[in-house]
């Protein structure tokens, strides 16, 4: 997870780009599972704006928890 979530000016863009390259997924097949892992819901605010509010440590914790399920 460390290499996928490069927290900087655009953590959402970095994460989705890395996952797209690693999995070949794009669009809804990529974004919906990430939204669910990070927020627990299928719809909501723009993830580009929301991820910095969640914060790096909490985002990493949520993604790691979802990956272990």
mmCIF file of the N, C-alpha and C atoms, coordinates in Angstrom:
data_MODEL
# 
_entry.id   MODEL 
# 
loop_
_atom_site.group_PDB 
_atom_site.id 
_atom_site.type_symbol 
_atom_site.label_atom_id 
_atom_site.label_alt_id 
_atom_site.label_comp_id 
_atom_site.label_asym_id 
_atom_site.label_entity_id 
_atom_site.label_seq_id 
_atom_site.pdbx_PDB_ins_code 
_atom_site.Cartn_x 
_atom_site.Cartn_y 
_atom_site.Cartn_z 
_atom_site.occupancy 
_atom_site.B_iso_or_equiv 
_atom_site.pdbx_formal_charge 
_atom_site.auth_seq_id 
_atom_site.auth_comp_id 
_atom_site.auth_asym_id 
_atom_site.auth_atom_id 
_atom_site.pdbx_PDB_model_num 
ATOM 1   N N  . UNK A 1 1  ? 0.834   -1.198 0.000   1.00 0.00 ? 1  UNK A N  1 
ATOM 2   C CA . UNK A 1 1  ? 0.000   0.000  0.000   1.00 0.00 ? 1  UNK A CA 1 
ATOM 3   C C  . UNK A 1 1  ? 0.871   1.252  0.000   1.00 0.00 ? 1  UNK A C  1 
ATOM 4   N N  . UNK A 1 2  ? 2.005   1.161  0.655   1.00 0.00 ? 2  UNK A N  1 
ATOM 5   C CA . UNK A 1 2  ? 2.893   2.328  0.751   1.00 0.00 ? 2  UNK A CA 1 
ATOM 6   C C  . UNK A 1 2  ? 3.235   2.898  -0.620  1.00 0.00 ? 2  UNK A C  1 
ATOM 7   N N  . UNK A 1 3  ? 3.546   2.041  -1.560  1.00 0.00 ? 3  UNK A N  1 
ATOM 8   C CA . UNK A 1 3  ? 3.953   2.518  -2.886  1.00 0.00 ? 3  UNK A CA 1 
ATOM 9   C C  . UNK A 1 3  ? 2.776   3.020  -3.710  1.00 0.00 ? 3  UNK A C  1 
ATOM 10  N N  . UNK A 1 4  ? 1.546   2.586  -3.380  1.00 0.00 ? 4  UNK A N  1 
ATOM 11  C CA . UNK A 1 4  ? 0.380   3.000  -4.156  1.00 0.00 ? 4  UNK A CA 1 
ATOM 12  C C  . UNK A 1 4  ? -0.162  4.357  -3.730  1.00 0.00 ? 4  UNK A C  1 
ATOM 13  N N  . UNK A 1 5  ? -0.015  4.678  -2.458  1.00 0.00 ? 5  UNK A N  1 
ATOM 14  C CA . UNK A 1 5  ? -0.567  5.942  -1.967  1.00 0.00 ? 5  UNK A CA 1 
ATOM 15  C C  . UNK A 1 5  ? 0.567   6.921  -1.697  1.00 0.00 ? 5  UNK A C  1 
ATOM 16  N N  . UNK A 1 6  ? 0.957   7.611  -2.752  1.00 0.00 ? 6  UNK A N  1 
ATOM 17  C CA . UNK A 1 6  ? 1.980   8.651  -2.630  1.00 0.00 ? 6  UNK A CA 1 
ATOM 18  C C  . UNK A 1 6  ? 1.270   9.936  -2.232  1.00 0.00 ? 6  UNK A C  1 
ATOM 19  N N  . UNK A 1 7  ? 1.354   10.257 -0.958  1.00 0.00 ? 7  UNK A N  1 
ATOM 20  C CA . UNK A 1 7  ? 0.606   11.410 -0.441  1.00 0.00 ? 7  UNK A CA 1 
ATOM 21  C C  . UNK A 1 7  ? 1.360   12.676 -0.776  1.00 0.00 ? 7  UNK A C  1 
ATOM 22  N N  . UNK A 1 8  ? 0.758   13.510 -1.574  1.00 0.00 ? 8  UNK A N  1 
ATOM 23  C CA . UNK A 1 8  ? 1.368   14.782 -1.959  1.00 0.00 ? 8  UNK A CA 1 
ATOM 24  C C  . UNK A 1 8  ? 0.265   15.755 -2.289  1.00 0.00 ? 8  UNK A C  1 
ATOM 25  N N  . UNK A 1 9  ? 0.462   16.527 -3.329  1.00 0.00 ? 9  UNK A N  1 
ATOM 26  C CA . UNK A 1 9  ? -0.529  17.519 -3.733  1.00 0.00 ? 9  UNK A CA 1 
ATOM 27  C C  . UNK A 1 9  ? -1.821  16.878 -4.252  1.00 0.00 ? 9  UNK A C  1 
ATOM 28  N N  . UNK A 1 10 ? -1.729  15.661 -4.795  1.00 0.00 ? 10 UNK A N  1 
ATOM 29  C CA . UNK A 1 10 ? -2.891  15.004 -5.399  1.00 0.00 ? 10 UNK A CA 1 
ATOM 30  C C  . UNK A 1 10 ? -2.920  13.519 -5.036  1.00 0.00 ? 10 UNK A C  1 
ATOM 31  N N  . UNK A 1 11 ? -3.230  13.205 -3.763  1.00 0.00 ? 11 UNK A N  1 
ATOM 32  C CA . UNK A 1 11 ? -3.199  11.798 -3.362  1.00 0.00 ? 11 UNK A CA 1 
ATOM 33  C C  . UNK A 1 11 ? -4.218  10.933 -4.117  1.00 0.00 ? 11 UNK A C  1 
ATOM 34  N N  . UNK A 1 12 ? -5.388  11.471 -4.436  1.00 0.00 ? 12 UNK A N  1 
ATOM 35  C CA . UNK A 1 12 ? -6.393  10.707 -5.171  1.00 0.00 ? 12 UNK A CA 1 
ATOM 36  C C  . UNK A 1 12 ? -5.886  10.370 -6.574  1.00 0.00 ? 12 UNK A C  1 
ATOM 37  N N  . UNK A 1 13 ? -5.324  11.330 -7.243  1.00 0.00 ? 13 UNK A N  1 
ATOM 38  C CA . UNK A 1 13 ? -4.791  11.094 -8.578  1.00 0.00 ? 13 UNK A CA 1 
ATOM 39  C C  . UNK A 1 13 ? -3.653  10.084 -8.562  1.00 0.00 ? 13 UNK A C  1 
ATOM 40  N N  . UNK A 1 14 ? -2.776  10.198 -7.577  1.00 0.00 ? 14 UNK A N  1 
ATOM 41  C CA . UNK A 1 14 ? -1.654  9.259  -7.450  1.00 0.00 ? 14 UNK A CA 1 
ATOM 42  C C  . UNK A 1 14 ? -2.154  7.846  -7.188  1.00 0.00 ? 14 UNK A C  1 
ATOM 43  N N  . UNK A 1 15 ? -3.103  7.722  -6.280  1.00 0.00 ? 15 UNK A N  1 
ATOM 44  C CA . UNK A 1 15 ? -3.640  6.406  -5.934  1.00 0.00 ? 15 UNK A CA 1 
ATOM 45  C C  . UNK A 1 15 ? -4.345  5.758  -7.119  1.00 0.00 ? 15 UNK A C  1 
ATOM 46  N N  . UNK A 1 16 ? -5.237  6.499  -7.755  1.00 0.00 ? 16 UNK A N  1 
ATOM 47  C CA . UNK A 1 16 ? -5.988  5.911  -8.865  1.00 0.00 ? 16 UNK A CA 1 
ATOM 48  C C  . UNK A 1 16 ? -5.088  5.588  -10.051 1.00 0.00 ? 16 UNK A C  1 
ATOM 49  N N  . UNK A 1 17 ? -4.100  6.411  -10.305 1.00 0.00 ? 17 UNK A N  1 
ATOM 50  C CA . UNK A 1 17 ? -3.165  6.141  -11.401 1.00 0.00 ? 17 UNK A CA 1 
ATOM 51  C C  . UNK A 1 17 ? -2.362  4.876  -11.127 1.00 0.00 ? 17 UNK A C  1 
ATOM 52  N N  . UNK A 1 18 ? -1.854  4.742  -9.910  1.00 0.00 ? 18 UNK A N  1 
ATOM 53  C CA . UNK A 1 18 ? -1.068  3.555  -9.549  1.00 0.00 ? 18 UNK A CA 1 
ATOM 54  C C  . UNK A 1 18 ? -1.920  2.293  -9.612  1.00 0.00 ? 18 UNK A C  1 
ATOM 55  N N  . UNK A 1 19 ? -3.141  2.368  -9.116  1.00 0.00 ? 19 UNK A N  1 
ATOM 56  C CA . UNK A 1 19 ? -4.017  1.194  -9.143  1.00 0.00 ? 19 UNK A CA 1 
ATOM 57  C C  . UNK A 1 19 ? -4.456  0.845  -10.558 1.00 0.00 ? 19 UNK A C  1 
ATOM 58  N N  . UNK A 1 20 ? -4.681  1.848  -11.379 1.00 0.00 ? 20 UNK A N  1 
ATOM 59  C CA . UNK A 1 20 ? -5.040  1.598  -12.782 1.00 0.00 ? 20 UNK A CA 1 
ATOM 60  C C  . UNK A 1 20 ? -3.910  0.855  -13.479 1.00 0.00 ? 20 UNK A C  1 
ATOM 61  N N  . UNK A 1 21 ? -2.674  1.306  -13.257 1.00 0.00 ? 21 UNK A N  1 
ATOM 62  C CA . UNK A 1 21 ? -1.516  0.650  -13.861 1.00 0.00 ? 21 UNK A CA 1 
ATOM 63  C C  . UNK A 1 21 ? -1.336  -0.774 -13.335 1.00 0.00 ? 21 UNK A C  1 
ATOM 64  N N  . UNK A 1 22 ? -1.569  -0.961 -12.026 1.00 0.00 ? 22 UNK A N  1 
ATOM 65  C CA . UNK A 1 22 ? -1.344  -2.266 -11.402 1.00 0.00 ? 22 UNK A CA 1 
ATOM 66  C C  . UNK A 1 22 ? -2.433  -3.283 -11.727 1.00 0.00 ? 22 UNK A C  1 
ATOM 67  N N  . UNK A 1 23 ? -3.676  -2.808 -11.910 1.00 0.00 ? 23 UNK A N  1 
ATOM 68  C CA . UNK A 1 23 ? -4.793  -3.742 -12.069 1.00 0.00 ? 23 UNK A CA 1 
ATOM 69  C C  . UNK A 1 23 ? -5.430  -3.732 -13.446 1.00 0.00 ? 23 UNK A C  1 
ATOM 70  N N  . UNK A 1 24 ? -5.214  -2.657 -14.194 1.00 0.00 ? 24 UNK A N  1 
ATOM 71  C CA . UNK A 1 24 ? -5.883  -2.524 -15.487 1.00 0.00 ? 24 UNK A CA 1 
ATOM 72  C C  . UNK A 1 24 ? -7.325  -2.054 -15.365 1.00 0.00 ? 24 UNK A C  1 
ATOM 73  N N  . UNK A 1 25 ? -7.796  -1.858 -14.150 1.00 0.00 ? 25 UNK A N  1 
ATOM 74  C CA . UNK A 1 25 ? -9.163  -1.370 -13.946 1.00 0.00 ? 25 UNK A CA 1 
ATOM 75  C C  . UNK A 1 25 ? -9.212  0.129  -14.206 1.00 0.00 ? 25 UNK A C  1 
ATOM 76  N N  . UNK A 1 26 ? -10.390 0.583  -14.626 1.00 0.00 ? 26 UNK A N  1 
ATOM 77  C CA . UNK A 1 26 ? -10.594 2.026  -14.809 1.00 0.00 ? 26 UNK A CA 1 
ATOM 78  C C  . UNK A 1 26 ? -12.066 2.330  -14.618 1.00 0.00 ? 26 UNK A C  1 
ATOM 79  N N  . UNK A 1 27 ? -12.380 3.603  -14.542 1.00 0.00 ? 27 UNK A N  1 
ATOM 80  C CA . UNK A 1 27 ? -13.764 4.026  -14.385 1.00 0.00 ? 27 UNK A CA 1 
ATOM 81  C C  . UNK A 1 27 ? -14.402 3.463  -13.130 1.00 0.00 ? 27 UNK A C  1 
ATOM 82  N N  . UNK A 1 28 ? -15.665 3.109  -13.242 1.00 0.00 ? 28 UNK A N  1 
ATOM 83  C CA . UNK A 1 28 ? -16.452 2.643  -12.098 1.00 0.00 ? 28 UNK A CA 1 
ATOM 84  C C  . UNK A 1 28 ? -15.836 1.405  -11.440 1.00 0.00 ? 28 UNK A C  1 
ATOM 85  N N  . UNK A 1 29 ? -15.242 0.525  -12.238 1.00 0.00 ? 29 UNK A N  1 
ATOM 86  C CA . UNK A 1 29 ? -14.630 -0.693 -11.696 1.00 0.00 ? 29 UNK A CA 1 
ATOM 87  C C  . UNK A 1 29 ? -13.446 -0.380 -10.780 1.00 0.00 ? 29 UNK A C  1 
ATOM 88  N N  . UNK A 1 30 ? -12.855 0.761  -10.954 1.00 0.00 ? 30 UNK A N  1 
ATOM 89  C CA . UNK A 1 30 ? -11.754 1.201  -10.103 1.00 0.00 ? 30 UNK A CA 1 
ATOM 90  C C  . UNK A 1 30 ? -12.254 2.104  -8.979  1.00 0.00 ? 30 UNK A C  1 
ATOM 91  N N  . UNK A 1 31 ? -13.075 3.087  -9.337  1.00 0.00 ? 31 UNK A N  1 
ATOM 92  C CA . UNK A 1 31 ? -13.463 4.117  -8.370  1.00 0.00 ? 31 UNK A CA 1 
ATOM 93  C C  . UNK A 1 31 ? -14.445 3.644  -7.305  1.00 0.00 ? 31 UNK A C  1 
ATOM 94  N N  . UNK A 1 32 ? -15.405 2.803  -7.667  1.00 0.00 ? 32 UNK A N  1 
ATOM 95  C CA . UNK A 1 32 ? -16.410 2.374  -6.691  1.00 0.00 ? 32 UNK A CA 1 
ATOM 96  C C  . UNK A 1 32 ? -15.795 1.565  -5.547  1.00 0.00 ? 32 UNK A C  1 
ATOM 97  N N  . UNK A 1 33 ? -14.949 0.561  -5.826  1.00 0.00 ? 33 UNK A N  1 
ATOM 98  C CA . UNK A 1 33 ? -14.339 -0.148 -4.696  1.00 0.00 ? 33 UNK A CA 1 
ATOM 99  C C  . UNK A 1 33 ? -13.472 0.752  -3.809  1.00 0.00 ? 33 UNK A C  1 
ATOM 100 N N  . UNK A 1 34 ? -12.792 1.712  -4.407  1.00 0.00 ? 34 UNK A N  1 
ATOM 101 C CA . UNK A 1 34 ? -12.004 2.647  -3.606  1.00 0.00 ? 34 UNK A CA 1 
ATOM 102 C C  . UNK A 1 34 ? -12.897 3.512  -2.731  1.00 0.00 ? 34 UNK A C  1 
ATOM 103 N N  . UNK A 1 35 ? -13.975 4.022  -3.300  1.00 0.00 ? 35 UNK A N  1 
ATOM 104 C CA . UNK A 1 35 ? -14.920 4.823  -2.520  1.00 0.00 ? 35 UNK A CA 1 
ATOM 105 C C  . UNK A 1 35 ? -15.474 4.007  -1.356  1.00 0.00 ? 35 UNK A C  1 
ATOM 106 N N  . UNK A 1 36 ? -15.856 2.760  -1.633  1.00 0.00 ? 36 UNK A N  1 
ATOM 107 C CA . UNK A 1 36 ? -16.408 1.905  -0.584  1.00 0.00 ? 36 UNK A CA 1 
ATOM 108 C C  . UNK A 1 36 ? -15.375 1.641  0.515   1.00 0.00 ? 36 UNK A C  1 
ATOM 109 N N  . UNK A 1 37 ? -14.140 1.388  0.115   1.00 0.00 ? 37 UNK A N  1 
ATOM 110 C CA . UNK A 1 37 ? -13.090 1.130  1.099   1.00 0.00 ? 37 UNK A CA 1 
ATOM 111 C C  . UNK A 1 37 ? -12.796 2.359  1.957   1.00 0.00 ? 37 UNK A C  1 
ATOM 112 N N  . UNK A 1 38 ? -12.821 3.520  1.336   1.00 0.00 ? 38 UNK A N  1 
ATOM 113 C CA . UNK A 1 38 ? -12.455 4.743  2.048   1.00 0.00 ? 38 UNK A CA 1 
ATOM 114 C C  . UNK A 1 38 ? -13.600 5.383  2.820   1.00 0.00 ? 38 UNK A C  1 
ATOM 115 N N  . UNK A 1 39 ? -14.841 5.205  2.344   1.00 0.00 ? 39 UNK A N  1 
ATOM 116 C CA . UNK A 1 39 ? -15.967 5.890  2.995   1.00 0.00 ? 39 UNK A CA 1 
ATOM 117 C C  . UNK A 1 39 ? -17.037 4.955  3.527   1.00 0.00 ? 39 UNK A C  1 
ATOM 118 N N  . UNK A 1 40 ? -17.089 3.718  3.003   1.00 0.00 ? 40 UNK A N  1 
ATOM 119 C CA . UNK A 1 40 ? -18.129 2.777  3.425   1.00 0.00 ? 40 UNK A CA 1 
ATOM 120 C C  . UNK A 1 40 ? -19.449 2.975  2.708   1.00 0.00 ? 40 UNK A C  1 
ATOM 121 N N  . UNK A 1 41 ? -19.492 3.883  1.736   1.00 0.00 ? 41 UNK A N  1 
ATOM 122 C CA . UNK A 1 41 ? -20.728 4.132  0.990   1.00 0.00 ? 41 UNK A CA 1 
ATOM 123 C C  . UNK A 1 41 ? -20.444 4.176  -0.508  1.00 0.00 ? 41 UNK A C  1 
ATOM 124 N N  . UNK A 1 42 ? -21.511 4.020  -1.296  1.00 0.00 ? 42 UNK A N  1 
ATOM 125 C CA . UNK A 1 42 ? -21.372 3.975  -2.750  1.00 0.00 ? 42 UNK A CA 1 
ATOM 126 C C  . UNK A 1 42 ? -21.392 5.346  -3.420  1.00 0.00 ? 42 UNK A C  1 
ATOM 127 N N  . UNK A 1 43 ? -21.957 6.340  -2.767  1.00 0.00 ? 43 UNK A N  1 
ATOM 128 C CA . UNK A 1 43 ? -22.104 7.670  -3.358  1.00 0.00 ? 43 UNK A CA 1 
ATOM 129 C C  . UNK A 1 43 ? -21.702 8.715  -2.331  1.00 0.00 ? 43 UNK A C  1 
ATOM 130 N N  . UNK A 1 44 ? -21.310 9.871  -2.817  1.00 0.00 ? 44 UNK A N  1 
ATOM 131 C CA . UNK A 1 44 ? -20.966 10.945 -1.896  1.00 0.00 ? 44 UNK A CA 1 
ATOM 132 C C  . UNK A 1 44 ? -20.157 12.017 -2.582  1.00 0.00 ? 44 UNK A C  1 
ATOM 133 N N  . UNK A 1 45 ? -19.469 12.801 -1.776  1.00 0.00 ? 45 UNK A N  1 
ATOM 134 C CA . UNK A 1 45 ? -18.676 13.906 -2.316  1.00 0.00 ? 45 UNK A CA 1 
ATOM 135 C C  . UNK A 1 45 ? -17.560 13.402 -3.226  1.00 0.00 ? 45 UNK A C  1 
ATOM 136 N N  . UNK A 1 46 ? -17.029 14.301 -4.008  1.00 0.00 ? 46 UNK A N  1 
ATOM 137 C CA . UNK A 1 46 ? -15.917 14.015 -4.903  1.00 0.00 ? 46 UNK A CA 1 
ATOM 138 C C  . UNK A 1 46 ? -14.730 13.497 -4.099  1.00 0.00 ? 46 UNK A C  1 
ATOM 139 N N  . UNK A 1 47 ? -14.212 12.341 -4.490  1.00 0.00 ? 47 UNK A N  1 
ATOM 140 C CA . UNK A 1 47 ? -13.113 11.729 -3.745  1.00 0.00 ? 47 UNK A CA 1 
ATOM 141 C C  . UNK A 1 47 ? -11.822 12.547 -3.833  1.00 0.00 ? 47 UNK A C  1 
ATOM 142 N N  . UNK A 1 48 ? -11.645 13.257 -4.905  1.00 0.00 ? 48 UNK A N  1 
ATOM 143 C CA . UNK A 1 48 ? -10.466 14.111 -5.050  1.00 0.00 ? 48 UNK A CA 1 
ATOM 144 C C  . UNK A 1 48 ? -10.421 15.141 -3.922  1.00 0.00 ? 48 UNK A C  1 
ATOM 145 N N  . UNK A 1 49 ? -11.578 15.671 -3.550  1.00 0.00 ? 49 UNK A N  1 
ATOM 146 C CA . UNK A 1 49 ? -11.656 16.646 -2.463  1.00 0.00 ? 49 UNK A CA 1 
ATOM 147 C C  . UNK A 1 49 ? -11.733 15.967 -1.094  1.00 0.00 ? 49 UNK A C  1 
ATOM 148 N N  . UNK A 1 50 ? -12.342 14.791 -1.041  1.00 0.00 ? 50 UNK A N  1 
ATOM 149 C CA . UNK A 1 50 ? -12.579 14.115 0.237   1.00 0.00 ? 50 UNK A CA 1 
ATOM 150 C C  . UNK A 1 50 ? -11.335 13.441 0.803   1.00 0.00 ? 50 UNK A C  1 
ATOM 151 N N  . UNK A 1 51 ? -10.516 12.844 -0.043  1.00 0.00 ? 51 UNK A N  1 
ATOM 152 C CA . UNK A 1 51 ? -9.363  12.094 0.456   1.00 0.00 ? 51 UNK A CA 1 
ATOM 153 C C  . UNK A 1 51 ? -8.435  12.934 1.335   1.00 0.00 ? 51 UNK A C  1 
ATOM 154 N N  . UNK A 1 52 ? -8.106  14.157 0.970   1.00 0.00 ? 52 UNK A N  1 
ATOM 155 C CA . UNK A 1 52 ? -7.279  14.956 1.886   1.00 0.00 ? 52 UNK A CA 1 
ATOM 156 C C  . UNK A 1 52 ? -7.951  15.225 3.230   1.00 0.00 ? 52 UNK A C  1 
ATOM 157 N N  . UNK A 1 53 ? -9.267  15.279 3.259   1.00 0.00 ? 53 UNK A N  1 
ATOM 158 C CA . UNK A 1 53 ? -9.975  15.488 4.522   1.00 0.00 ? 53 UNK A CA 1 
ATOM 159 C C  . UNK A 1 53 ? -9.941  14.239 5.401   1.00 0.00 ? 53 UNK A C  1 
ATOM 160 N N  . UNK A 1 54 ? -9.950  13.076 4.765   1.00 0.00 ? 54 UNK A N  1 
ATOM 161 C CA . UNK A 1 54 ? -9.831  11.823 5.521   1.00 0.00 ? 54 UNK A CA 1 
ATOM 162 C C  . UNK A 1 54 ? -8.457  11.757 6.176   1.00 0.00 ? 54 UNK A C  1 
ATOM 163 N N  . UNK A 1 55 ? -7.458  12.214 5.472   1.00 0.00 ? 55 UNK A N  1 
ATOM 164 C CA . UNK A 1 55 ? -6.099  12.245 5.999   1.00 0.00 ? 55 UNK A CA 1 
ATOM 165 C C  . UNK A 1 55 ? -5.318  10.996 5.628   1.00 0.00 ? 55 UNK A C  1 
ATOM 166 N N  . UNK A 1 56 ? -4.023  11.167 5.544   1.00 0.00 ? 56 UNK A N  1 
ATOM 167 C CA . UNK A 1 56 ? -3.151  10.085 5.087   1.00 0.00 ? 56 UNK A CA 1 
ATOM 168 C C  . UNK A 1 56 ? -3.212  8.854  5.983   1.00 0.00 ? 56 UNK A C  1 
ATOM 169 N N  . UNK A 1 57 ? -3.052  9.035  7.271   1.00 0.00 ? 57 UNK A N  1 
ATOM 170 C CA . UNK A 1 57 ? -3.012  7.882  8.181   1.00 0.00 ? 57 UNK A CA 1 
ATOM 171 C C  . UNK A 1 57 ? -4.326  7.116  8.159   1.00 0.00 ? 57 UNK A C  1 
ATOM 172 N N  . UNK A 1 58 ? -5.426  7.813  8.206   1.00 0.00 ? 58 UNK A N  1 
ATOM 173 C CA . UNK A 1 58 ? -6.734  7.148  8.208   1.00 0.00 ? 58 UNK A CA 1 
ATOM 174 C C  . UNK A 1 58 ? -7.025  6.496  6.861   1.00 0.00 ? 58 UNK A C  1 
ATOM 175 N N  . UNK A 1 59 ? -6.643  7.149  5.770   1.00 0.00 ? 59 UNK A N  1 
ATOM 176 C CA . UNK A 1 59 ? -6.841  6.563  4.442   1.00 0.00 ? 59 UNK A CA 1 
ATOM 177 C C  . UNK A 1 59 ? -6.047  5.269  4.312   1.00 0.00 ? 59 UNK A C  1 
ATOM 178 N N  . UNK A 1 60 ? -4.809  5.284  4.763   1.00 0.00 ? 60 UNK A N  1 
ATOM 179 C CA . UNK A 1 60 ? -3.994  4.074  4.712   1.00 0.00 ? 60 UNK A CA 1 
ATOM 180 C C  . UNK A 1 60 ? -4.608  2.970  5.566   1.00 0.00 ? 60 UNK A C  1 
ATOM 181 N N  . UNK A 1 61 ? -5.083  3.304  6.748   1.00 0.00 ? 61 UNK A N  1 
ATOM 182 C CA . UNK A 1 61 ? -5.696  2.314  7.629   1.00 0.00 ? 61 UNK A CA 1 
ATOM 183 C C  . UNK A 1 61 ? -6.920  1.691  6.966   1.00 0.00 ? 61 UNK A C  1 
ATOM 184 N N  . UNK A 1 62 ? -7.779  2.520  6.381   1.00 0.00 ? 62 UNK A N  1 
ATOM 185 C CA . UNK A 1 62 ? -8.993  2.022  5.736   1.00 0.00 ? 62 UNK A CA 1 
ATOM 186 C C  . UNK A 1 62 ? -8.687  1.155  4.523   1.00 0.00 ? 62 UNK A C  1 
ATOM 187 N N  . UNK A 1 63 ? -7.721  1.562  3.721   1.00 0.00 ? 63 UNK A N  1 
ATOM 188 C CA . UNK A 1 63 ? -7.356  0.783  2.535   1.00 0.00 ? 63 UNK A CA 1 
ATOM 189 C C  . UNK A 1 63 ? -6.736  -0.554 2.931   1.00 0.00 ? 63 UNK A C  1 
ATOM 190 N N  . UNK A 1 64 ? -5.900  -0.544 3.949   1.00 0.00 ? 64 UNK A N  1 
ATOM 191 C CA . UNK A 1 64 ? -5.292  -1.794 4.415   1.00 0.00 ? 64 UNK A CA 1 
ATOM 192 C C  . UNK A 1 64 ? -6.347  -2.726 4.993   1.00 0.00 ? 64 UNK A C  1 
ATOM 193 N N  . UNK A 1 65 ? -7.309  -2.180 5.723   1.00 0.00 ? 65 UNK A N  1 
ATOM 194 C CA . UNK A 1 65 ? -8.391  -2.999 6.273   1.00 0.00 ? 65 UNK A CA 1 
ATOM 195 C C  . UNK A 1 65 ? -9.216  -3.619 5.157   1.00 0.00 ? 65 UNK A C  1 
ATOM 196 N N  . UNK A 1 66 ? -9.515  -2.846 4.122   1.00 0.00 ? 66 UNK A N  1 
ATOM 197 C CA . UNK A 1 66 ? -10.302 -3.353 3.005   1.00 0.00 ? 66 UNK A CA 1 
ATOM 198 C C  . UNK A 1 66 ? -9.520  -4.411 2.225   1.00 0.00 ? 66 UNK A C  1 
ATOM 199 N N  . UNK A 1 67 ? -8.214  -4.241 2.115   1.00 0.00 ? 67 UNK A N  1 
ATOM 200 C CA . UNK A 1 67 ? -7.391  -5.195 1.376   1.00 0.00 ? 67 UNK A CA 1 
ATOM 201 C C  . UNK A 1 67 ? -7.278  -6.524 2.104   1.00 0.00 ? 67 UNK A C  1 
ATOM 202 N N  . UNK A 1 68 ? -7.423  -6.504 3.415   1.00 0.00 ? 68 UNK A N  1 
ATOM 203 C CA . UNK A 1 68 ? -7.298  -7.740 4.183   1.00 0.00 ? 68 UNK A CA 1 
ATOM 204 C C  . UNK A 1 68 ? -8.613  -8.511 4.286   1.00 0.00 ? 68 UNK A C  1 
ATOM 205 N N  . UNK A 1 69 ? -9.711  -7.915 3.851   1.00 0.00 ? 69 UNK A N  1 
ATOM 206 C CA . UNK A 1 69 ? -11.024 -8.593 3.905   1.00 0.00 ? 69 UNK A CA 1 
ATOM 207 C C  . UNK A 1 69 ? -11.148 -9.646 2.844   1.00 0.00 ? 69 UNK A C  1 
# 
